[in-house]
């Protein structure tokens, strides 16, 4: 099992053969390799990121569910 982090495309970065995008992940922007995707994403699209690579395009509902799951993992367990 791999841990995928959802992020939203800000822009595809020019000059990298359309394989690099600036992505917003919970307010932090980072560059992500999008070369493994079947179709080129556009600004506003959601992707699932693993190890700096976009693994798949997802919709906003899937992104919000993933974010909620990650937030649950980060919460302390009450005994």
N, C-alpha and C positions, 0 to 999 in steps of 0.2 A: 504494500500500500504506500502511495506517495501522498505528500501533503501539498495540495495546490492552493495558491493564494489568488483570490480574485483581484483584478485591477481593471481600470477603465482607460482606454486609449485616449491620449491627449492629442498626439499627432504621430504620423509616420515620419521618421527622420530621413531627410534627403541625403543621397550620396552613399547609401549602404545597400544598394540593389534591392530596395524595399524590404529589407530584412530586419530593420531595427525601428522600434517605436518608443516614444516617450509615454510612460504609463503612470497613472495616478493610483497609488495603493494607500488608501486611508489617509490621504493628505500628503504623502511622501511621493515625489516623482522620481522615477528611475528609468533607465533604458533597458528594454527587454527585446530579446531576439524573437521575431515573429516568423522566421523563415520556415518553421515546421508546419504552419497552418496551411490548410488546403486553399483558403481564400484570403485575400488581403483585407485586414480589418480597416475600418474608418474611425475617425475621431468620434468618441462617444460609445463605441462598441466595448463590451466586456470580454475579458479573456481570463483563462485560468493559467496561472504561472507556476512553474516548478523549476528551481535551480536556474533562474534567469531566462528560461525559454517559455514562450506561450505554447501551451499544450492543446488548447481548444477554445473556440469561441463559445461563450455562454450568454444567456439572457440576464436581464437585471434581477429577476426573481431568483435564479440560481446563484447569482453573485451575493445577494442579500442573505440567502440561506447559508452559504459558505461562510460569510462574515459572522453571522450569528453563531455558527458552530465553532469557529475559531475563538470567538469571545468566550464561549462556554468553557473551552479548554483552558483558557487563561485565568479563569476564576478559581479562587481557593475553595476547596471542598469543606462544607460545614459538617462537623461530626455531631 
